[in-house]
């Protein structure tokens, strides 16, 4: 009886591992671009990003806008750009728009705070040979 339970548990564990690995992350097609940015991207930053990516005007987003973009995530960013490609007539410039979309994302990753920066580890202080305690018992 115990062997059957162990085999069943092992099979179940393997199933969950495979399911977790094979479950895709959200893609642009699965994200509603109209609502995904509402919780982290200001209108001003959205306009700055749109101007650069879609219209090829203006500078790259500043650090604050990049942090906001990273907060809403790549699927939302991709969905927003894809919606503009679908709505507008970008037939001859689609590769350029996609490239600018990716350029903005990579640029923002460079200023993002995805990985916390930890201070360097310091060794504990210890008494050196000159500071060693003296034997007072002798």
C-alpha positions in Angstrom: 0.0 0.0 0.0 2.8 2.4 0.9 4.6 1.7 -2.4 1.4 2.6 -4.4 1.0 5.9 -2.5 4.6 6.8 -3.1 4.4 6.1 -6.8 1.1 8.0 -7.0 2.6 11.0 -5.2 5.7 10.9 -7.4 3.6 10.8 -10.5 1.5 13.7 -9.2 4.7 15.7 -8.4 6.1 15.1 -11.9 2.8 16.2 -13.4 2.8 19.5 -11.4 6.4 20.2 -12.4 5.7 19.6 -16.1 2.6 21.8 -15.8 4.5 24.6 -14.2 7.2 24.5 -16.8 4.9 24.2 -19.8 2.4 26.8 -18.7 3.2 29.8 -20.9 3.6 33.3 -19.6 1.1 35.8 -20.8 1.7 37.0 -24.4 0.6 40.1 -26.1 -2.4 38.3 -27.5 -3.6 37.3 -24.1 -3.3 40.8 -22.5 -5.9 43.6 -22.7 -3.7 46.6 -23.6 -6.5 49.0 -22.6 -6.4 48.0 -18.9 -3.0 46.5 -18.2 -1.2 49.8 -18.0 -3.9 51.5 -15.9 -2.2 50.3 -12.6 1.2 51.6 -13.2 1.8 53.7 -16.3 0.9 57.4 -16.3 -0.7 59.1 -19.3 2.4 61.2 -19.8 4.8 58.2 -19.8 2.4 56.4 -22.1 2.6 59.3 -24.5 6.4 59.5 -24.3 6.7 55.8 -25.1 4.1 55.9 -27.9 5.8 58.9 -29.5 9.1 57.1 -29.6 7.9 53.6 -30.6 4.9 54.3 -32.9 5.6 57.8 -34.3 9.5 57.7 -34.2 9.5 61.1 -32.5 11.1 62.3 -29.3 13.6 60.9 -27.0 13.7 57.5 -25.3 11.7 57.3 -22.1 13.3 58.8 -18.9 14.2 56.6 -15.9 10.9 57.2 -14.2 8.9 56.1 -17.2 11.1 53.1 -17.6 10.4 52.0 -14.0 6.7 52.4 -14.7 7.0 50.4 -17.9 8.8 47.6 -16.2 6.1 47.6 -13.5 3.3 47.0 -16.1 5.5 44.3 -17.8 6.6 43.2 -21.3 3.3 41.5 -22.3 1.4 44.8 -21.7 4.0 46.8 -23.6 3.9 44.3 -26.5 0.1 44.2 -26.5 -0.1 48.0 -26.7 2.3 48.2 -29.6 0.6 45.3 -31.4 -2.8 47.0 -31.0 -1.4 50.1 -32.7 0.1 48.0 -35.5 -3.3 46.4 -36.0 -5.3 49.6 -35.9 -3.0 51.7 -38.1 -1.5 51.1 -41.5 2.1 50.2 -40.7 2.6 47.6 -43.4 6.0 48.7 -44.5 7.2 49.8 -41.1 6.2 46.9 -38.9 9.7 45.6 -38.4 10.9 49.1 -37.5 8.1 49.6 -35.0 8.8 46.2 -33.5 12.5 47.0 -33.3 11.8 50.4 -31.5 9.5 48.6 -29.1 12.2 46.1 -28.2 14.8 49.0 -28.0 12.7 50.8 -25.5 12.3 47.6 -23.4 16.0 46.9 -23.4 16.8 50.5 -22.6 14.4 50.4 -19.7 15.8 47.1 -18.4 19.1 49.0 -18.1 17.7 51.5 -15.7 15.2 49.2 -14.0 15.2 48.0 -10.5 14.4 44.3 -11.2 17.3 43.0 -9.1 18.1 44.5 -5.8 21.6 45.7 -5.4 23.1 44.2 -2.2 25.9 45.9 -0.3 29.2 44.1 -0.4 29.8 41.5 2.4 32.4 42.5 5.0 34.4 40.1 7.0 33.8 40.4 10.8 36.5 42.3 12.7 38.9 40.1 14.6 41.8 40.9 16.9 45.1 40.7 15.1 48.3 39.2 16.6 49.2 42.4 18.4 45.7 42.6 19.9 45.5 39.0 21.1 44.4 38.7 24.7 47.3 38.1 27.1 47.3 35.2 29.5 47.1 36.8 33.0 47.0 33.5 34.9 50.8 32.9 34.8 
